[in-house]
Amino acid sequence: MQFFKNLFTKTFSTRLTVTSSNGFHLRPVAKFISEAKKFTCDINISFAGKTVNAKAVSPLLSLNLAPNDTFTLSLAGKDAQEALSTLTETFQTLMQEDKAIPNIEKRTHHYESQVLEGESIFEGVAIAPLFFYTREETFSPTNLTFKESVDLSLEELETLYTTHKHDEAGIYLAQKELLLSLSKESTSLDTFEVHIDEASKKLTGGRFEAKITDYLDLLQRVKSHLGYRYESTFPAHPFILYADDLLPSDITSLEKSAVQGVILQETSPTSHTAILLRASGVPSLILPEKIQTYAQHVILDTRCALLVPTPSAEDTRQAKEAQARHQYQANNSHAKRFEQACTKKGKQISVYANVSDVDSAKVAKEEGAEGIGLLRTEFLFGTEKPSQQAQIDAYGNIFDLFEHITVRTLDVGGDKALPYIQIPKEKNPFLGIRGVRLFQTHPELMEEQLYAIFTAAKHKPIKIMFPMISSVEEFNETKRFALHVAKKHTIDISHILFGIMIEVPSVLFLLKAFDDVVDFYSIGTNDLTQYLFATERTHPTLQIDPLSPVIFSVLANIVTQVKKPVSICGELASDTEAIPKLVTLGLETLSVSAKSIARTKEEIRHV
């Protein structure tokens, strides 16, 4: 990556490439702008002959930046150099964290009646009458001003974000940032509508056309506080909803209804409406073709990405059987989520959770996690440095939830930046100052974290693991640092174990030596795979096969060479194709996301 500097005007620029398969869409755009607005300098993005203000959501979205698009980030002003560094790292992190929309592979169907094929949003089988979506607008004026209605809408979006625990709740924060941006340009409802209309036209025909619903959703939310009412009455009996499209806010009321499935004509799998339907677990289908005729009840089979508008008796029987099997599997897995996961031969496998804050730890507990296999402590280290007491309180709240807890010390650097610590600009940050190397470059920060962990643990036996360890000497030095912190503050840590993340290939050649000094291992397959294949995880074109025989050969080598406990906390641990192989290799602890716990346990029971 090259940086260009004009010494006279303090102007800097760099070129960045969109590596997320979803493009540079509303959620990462909103987070990027939130960071950009912290700086006083002018910040612009140029692409395809067009330059826009990078502190405003709508102009940035209008660029329709797709995967592999390369744009120029330009900054001018007294803090431009600092902003360039921060925003470059922020963008790279956002690209890595942006999850690909899951691709649902169509199953072969055996329905004898005519079917209409579409694109699945979420898998399932529904049998119910069709209900065509209608909405009526009425108006009864309130005493609120336009500004007050915007403020109330912002509060609602914040509440939606905090009360929805699924991974996609960030949509509401993105909408909040979009509303903040739009409202600054608007003095009345009329000008607000004009700005929304202009922004929607710029998206029409582009990659992010589906995001127009977010603009319309915000317009409806603001208007509702001014006295506009939007009535959509759903049947009390089970139904399958058919609509041109829905607004993201419609999903909240739909979740409370008897809806069995949803068919949409004019959306995309990446729209926020589709993402929220997926998060709600509603079988959903995108069906561009209009329905001409339909029976008293229809069959929506999103496993096969189709609708059977006039099913035969045999079709209905077949669908009911599939529905029962699907529901039984889901219910059975969820009902047994608190039970131990034992293989057919009776071998018990522990299923822990990867968590990233207090809320996700609570969700993991409810989803049946037996412990925490990876506590990512980075959640505390945001835009402002956390106080020691804030760390102690947060760790303590999490430690109270489980008996078995593994804490990873701060893992920043590489693709993860902190604005209040200085890390020199590196040509390849993934091979630079990150993870455990912070103990050398920022010892005060790491001492504060260790003190907080020791204090919060009290007398509970917890595990502390160091990320990015590459040599035995490095582990020994870091452990000595931890012991010194405990001695300095007269804290008894005899109940605390110390281990390492296996993610640097050099460790694979030193396992016997490591086995003499560490208490445990946790395999981070994400980074280990990246370094094994010399391929950056966020690379726009190069891909790694997560089920490569090379990876399983490495895992087998680890398990057979070491005598200390080994767990795995990378994405591979929840891959249904990988689980049987991992168990067969001898891994006895898998740490996965909260959503994957029940499914992972059920998969283990069939090994």
TORFI-635661 format. One record per residue (C-alpha): residue in one letter; x, y, z. Coordinates in steps of 0.02 Angstrom, whole numbers, padded with zeros to 5 digits, always signed. Example, Ala and Ser with C-alpha at 12.3 -4.5 7.8 and 13.67 -1.06 7.14 Angstrom:
a+00615-00225+00390s+00684-00053+00357
This chain:
m+00000+00000+00000q+00070+00170-00046f+00041+00334+00043f+00060+00502-00043k+00095+00664+00048n+00092+00847-00002l+00208+00936+00120f+00134+01109+00091t-00051+01075+00115k-00038+00925+00232t-00132+00821+00107f-00119+00632+00112s-00197+00495+00008t-00196+00307-00012r-00285+00177-00117l-00394+00046-00033t-00479-00107-00104v-00649-00176-00053t-00617-00356+00000s-00786-00399+00078s-00896-00505-00033n-01041-00391+00015g-00957-00232-00046f-00939-00071+00054h-01120-00066+00112l-01218+00028+00245r-01155-00056+00404p-00968-00041+00371v-00995+00129+00292a-01082+00190+00451k-00941+00127+00561f-00810+00203+00446i-00896+00372+00450s-00912+00364+00639e-00722+00355+00647a-00697+00486+00511k-00802+00613+00604k-00679+00610+00749f-00554+00706+00644t-00560+00890+00592c-00474+00867+00424d-00568+00855+00259i-00590+00674+00207n-00646+00622+00033i-00662+00462-00065s-00642+00457-00254f-00701+00318-00368a-00744+00307-00553g-00721+00493-00581k-00830+00543-00433t-00773+00618-00267v-00882+00620-00110n-00870+00676+00071a-00818+00525+00175k-00905+00595+00330a-01080+00579+00253v-01169+00414+00232s-01277+00445+00079p-01140+00513-00036l-01025+00370+00012l-01159+00239-00020s-01197+00318-00189l-01026+00261-00251n-01094+00082-00250l-00922+00012-00205a-00923-00173-00248p-00800-00315-00208n-00627-00286-00285d-00664-00101-00318t-00513+00008-00277f-00543+00187-00222t-00437+00334-00166l-00449+00399+00012s-00389+00581+00021l-00365+00687+00177a-00316+00869+00200g-00290+00962+00364k-00185+00967+00521d-00234+00793+00584a-00239+00714+00410q-00090+00599+00439e-00163+00528+00599a-00333+00509+00516l-00255+00418+00368s-00175+00289+00482t-00331+00262+00587l-00454+00255+00442t-00345+00138+00340e-00339+00015+00484t-00524+00041+00520f-00569+00001+00340q-00463-00156+00337t-00541-00217+00499l-00717-00184+00434m-00680-00283+00277q-00620-00430+00378e-00764-00428+00501d-00900-00412+00368k-00975-00586+00355a-01017-00661+00188i-01202-00695+00162p-01222-00884+00179n-01256-00973+00016i-01400-01096+00031e-01373-01242-00086k-01536-01293-00170r-01595-01469-00134t-01677-01574-00269h-01866-01574-00250h-01993-01710-00288y-02154-01609-00296e-02269-01667-00434s-02361-01501-00457q-02294-01347-00545v-02167-01249-00442l-02101-01071-00447e-01915-01061-00412g-01827-00916-00327e-01681-00881-00210s-01683-00936-00027i-01652-00815+00114f-01676-00938+00258e-01708-01125+00253g-01869-01206+00309v-02037-01278+00256a-02202-01188+00278i-02379-01245+00233a-02511-01111+00253p-02628-00991+00161l-02551-00846+00067f-02579-00674+00139f-02546-00522+00030y-02463-00379+00121t-02556-00214+00129r-02523-00057+00227e-02636+00092+00257e-02570+00265+00299t-02673+00381+00410f-02629+00549+00487s-02673+00627+00654p-02550+00769+00693t-02449+00771+00854n-02369+00918+00943l-02193+00859+00907t-02072+00958+00800f-01971+00879+00660k-01814+00883+00768e-01904+00799+00913s-01969+00662+00799v-01791+00632+00736d-01724+00624+00915l-01858+00497+00963s-01817+00394+00810l-01633+00394+00857e-01678+00334+01032e-01786+00194+00959l-01644+00132+00849e-01526+00131+00997t-01654+00030+01098l-01678-00094+00955y-01491-00118+00948t-01474-00152+01135t-01626-00267+01148h-01592-00376+00996k-01457-00501+01039h-01430-00578+00868d-01273-00541+00768e-01363-00427+00647a-01419-00298+00775g-01284-00185+00704i-01408-00143+00567y-01498-00029+00690l-01338+00063+00732a-01304+00085+00546q-01478+00157+00522k-01448+00273+00669e-01290+00340+00586l-01383+00361+00422l-01524+00457+00508l-01397+00570+00596s-01319+00609+00428l-01484+00643+00340s-01558+00746+00481k-01410+00866+00484e-01455+00916+00306s-01641+00933+00342t-01739+01068+00433s-01913+00998+00403l-02004+00843+00348d-02016+00913+00172t-01828+00937+00154f-01800+00768+00238e-01909+00683+00107v-01817+00774-00032h-01648+00713+00032i-01712+00535+00047d-01782+00541-00130e-01617+00607-00198a-01516+00475-00105s-01632+00336-00163k-01615+00389-00345k-01425+00379-00332l-01439+00199-00271t-01567+00146-00403g-01491+00024-00524g-01332+00005-00421r-01265-00136-00314f-01345-00065-00157e-01518-00031-00229a-01592-00143-00094k-01530-00018+00037i-01664+00104-00023t-01779+00016+00101d-01671+00083+00242y-01704+00261+00184l-01890+00228+00171d-01887+00143+00340l-01810+00297+00421l-01936+00410+00335q-02079+00305+00403r-02004+00302+00577v-01986+00492+00584k-02159+00521+00509s-02239+00405+00637h-02188+00526+00776l-02268+00669+00681g-02436+00582+00677y-02429+00466+00527r-02491+00290+00562y-02453+00136+00458e-02573-00006+00489s-02532-00184+00435t-02651-00311+00507f-02591-00490+00503p-02705-00643+00520a-02720-00728+00688h-02700-00898+00603p-02537-00962+00525f-02499-00880+00357i-02364-00856+00225l-02336-00672+00188y-02320-00615+00008a-02255-00439-00023d-02162-00335-00151d-02040-00292-00013l-02037-00254+00173l-01951-00121+00276p-01827-00176+00410s-01944-00108+00543d-02084-00222+00479i-01987-00373+00540t-02011-00324+00722s-02201-00333+00709l-02193-00485+00595e-02096-00581+00728k-02244-00561+00846s-02369-00631+00719a-02415-00808+00665v-02309-00794+00508q-02241-00960+00443g-02145-00896+00295v-02111-00743+00188i-02103-00718-00001l-02030-00556-00068q-02022-00497-00248e-01908-00347-00245t-01764-00373-00125s-01592-00453-00123p-01506-00577-00005t-01397-00434+00058s-01539-00313+00099h-01563-00272+00283t-01739-00342+00270a-01668-00510+00212i-01533-00508+00345l-01660-00478+00484l-01775-00614+00417r-01627-00732+00421a-01584-00680+00599s-01767-00708+00650g-01766-00885+00578v-01915-00857+00463p-01914-00969+00306s-01902-00840+00167l-01889-00836-00022i-01853-00705-00154l-01974-00740-00297p-01969-00613-00440e-02109-00702-00533k-02285-00642-00492i-02408-00770-00424q-02556-00789-00542t-02658-00926-00458y-02643-01013-00292a-02735-01140-00186q-02812-01126-00013h-02642-01168+00056v-02472-01162-00028i-02305-01244+00008l-02152-01137+00036d-01998-01248+00033t-01846-01138+00047r-01730-01289+00062c-01766-01311-00123a-01792-01123-00152l-01968-01141-00218l-02153-01110-00196v-02287-01238-00240p-02439-01125-00274t-02565-01266-00308p-02500-01420-00217s-02575-01593-00238a-02620-01703-00090e-02457-01798-00116d-02358-01635-00118t-02438-01583+00046r-02401-01751+00126q-02220-01742+00070a-02202-01562+00133k-02277-01605+00302e-02153-01746+00324a-02007-01631+00278q-02075-01497+00393a-02090-01619+00537r-01912-01683+00511h-01843-01507+00499q-01935-01449+00654y-01891-01604+00753q-01706-01583+00716a-01709-01399+00764n-01815-01426+00920n-01718-01578+00973s-01551-01491+00957h-01612-01338+01050a-01700-01438+01186k-01542-01538+01217r-01426-01387+01214f-01391-01400+01402e-01352-01586+01391q-01176-01653+01369a-01118-01694+01194c-01063-01876+01186t-01014-01975+01032k-01100-02139+00989k-00960-02228+01082g-00993-02124+01237k-00844-02006+01225q-00887-01837+01299i-00838-01681+01201s-00844-01513+01289v-00928-01374+01190y-00877-01200+01246a-00916-01029+01174n-00815-00892+01092v-00878-00730+01168s-00832-00549+01142d-00924-00453+01280v-01040-00472+01430d-01198-00485+01325s-01129-00620+01211a-01073-00717+01365k-01252-00713+01432v-01319-00772+01264a-01191-00913+01263k-01249-00967+01436e-01430-00974+01376e-01379-01069+01219g-01299-01209+01319a-01114-01167+01325e-01020-01267+01456g-00888-01133+01474i-00794-00999+01380g-00657-01065+01266l-00609-00894+01202l-00647-00728+01287r-00595-00593+01165t-00550-00448+01279e-00539-00320+01138f-00720-00267+01170l-00661-00159+01314f-00527-00071+01213g-00629+00038+01095t-00604+00218+01045e-00557+00264+01224k-00438+00175+01341p-00539+00082+01476s-00508+00118+01659q-00442-00021+01765q-00605-00029+01864a-00708-00042+01704q-00602-00192+01654i-00620-00273+01825d-00809-00251+01824a-00830-00319+01648y-00719-00471+01675g-00803-00505+01842n-00977-00504+01764i-00920-00633+01636f-00822-00740+01759d-00978-00755+01869l-01071-00844+01727f-00958-00996+01701e-00842-01113+01794h-00728-01144+01645i-00655-00986+01567t-00510-00954+01450v-00461-00771+01430r-00355-00711+01284t-00249-00560+01323l-00270-00407+01214d-00246-00452+01031v-00231-00292+00929g-00115-00238+00791g-00117-00315+00619d-00295-00288+00561k-00355-00217+00728a-00307-00040+00779l-00327+00063+00937p-00327+00253+00919y-00240+00285+01086i-00087+00175+01064q+00052+00211+00941i+00108+00067+00832p+00230+00117+00694k+00161+00101+00517e+00210-00070+00451k+00217-00133+00273n+00141-00297+00328p+00050-00271+00494f-00003-00455+00501l+00181-00496+00526g+00218-00350+00641i+00172-00286+00814r+00016-00379+00865g-00045-00497+00999v+00085-00547+01129r+00212-00423+01056l+00116-00286+01145f+00199-00345+01307q+00361-00274+01237t+00295-00116+01155h+00156-00067+01276p+00195-00149+01445e+00091-00024+01546l-00066-00069+01448m-00037-00255+01471e+00004-00237+01656e-00162-00149+01683q-00255-00288+01592l-00172-00429+01688y-00203-00341+01854a-00387-00323+01807i-00401-00507+01758f-00314-00566+01917t-00424-00455+02025a-00587-00505+01939a-00545-00691+01948k-00533-00685+02139h-00508-00869+02181k-00590-00943+02026p-00474-01055+01924i-00463-00974+01753k-00348-00994+01604i-00252-00851+01525m-00184-00876+01350f-00064-00770+01252p-00097-00741+01065m+00033-00746+00926i+00165-00837+01027s+00305-00892+00911s+00440-00963+01027v+00462-01045+01196e+00568-00899+01254e+00429-00778+01209f+00304-00877+01314n+00424-00887+01462e+00458-00699+01458t+00273-00659+01449k+00230-00776+01591r+00370-00698+01695f+00292-00529+01658a+00123-00593+01723l+00202-00666+01879h+00290-00502+01913v+00124-00408+01900a+00047-00526+02027k+00195-00509+02145k+00198-00319+02127h+00015-00308+02180t+00026-00453+02305i-00107-00557+02216d-00112-00746+02236i-00126-00822+02061s-00086-01003+02105h-00258-01049+02035i-00224-00973+01864l-00156-01073+01717f-00058-01002+01571g-00063-01065+01393i-00044-01012+01212m-00142-00992+01053i-00068-01103+00919e-00077-00990+00767v+00104-00958+00716p+00181-01101+00614s+00347-01097+00709v+00256-01170+00860l+00222-01329+00762f+00409-01369+00764l+00428-01334+00950l+00283-01430+01025k+00385-01546+01135a+00479-01397+01208f+00318-01301+01235d+00241-01451+01322d+00367-01430+01463v+00312-01251+01504v+00131-01219+01454d-00024-01277+01546f-00137-01290+01393y-00157-01251+01207s-00296-01175+01104i-00285-01190+00915g-00337-01032+00822t-00370-01107+00651n-00413-00941+00569d-00240-00863+00588l-00148-01028+00583t-00223-01066+00413q-00182-00890+00353y+00001-00909+00397l+00015-01089+00339f-00043-01044+00164a+00034-00868+00161t-00135-00802+00108e-00218-00656+00195r-00393-00700+00257t-00465-00541+00183h-00385-00560+00011p-00511-00515-00124t-00467-00656-00245l-00360-00788-00159q-00458-00919-00063i-00408-01057+00057d-00500-01222+00071p-00548-01227+00257l-00559-01417+00246s-00390-01441+00164p-00305-01607+00211v-00153-01502+00258i-00248-01422+00402f-00307-01589+00472s-00131-01658+00455v-00067-01512+00559l-00203-01539+00690a-00164-01725+00700n+00020-01683+00726i-00022-01565+00871v-00137-01688+00959t-00015-01834+00948q+00139-01736+01003v+00076-01643+01157k+00018-01707+01326k-00062-01547+01390p-00248-01511+01355v-00289-01450+01179s-00445-01358+01122i-00492-01276+00957c-00576-01105+00946g-00568-01060+00762e-00713-01063+00639l-00669-01242+00593a-00737-01301+00761s-00917-01265+00708d-00903-01330+00529t-01021-01478+00519e-00908-01565+00393a-00755-01541+00503i-00830-01592+00672p-00822-01781+00642k-00641-01766+00587l-00594-01658+00737v-00671-01780+00859t-00588-01928+00773l-00420-01840+00786g-00443-01835+00975l-00492-01655+01007e-00603-01654+01162t-00648-01469+01176l-00726-01365+01038s-00761-01180+01062v-00889-01103+00943s-01006-00955+00924a-01161-00954+01035k-01276-00985+00887s-01179-01143+00841i-01179-01227+01012a-01338-01331+00996r-01298-01383+00818t-01119-01427+00862k-01174-01535+01008e-01300-01625+00898e-01169-01656+00764i-01053-01732+00895r-01190-01852+00952h-01191-01927+00776v-01004-01959+00769
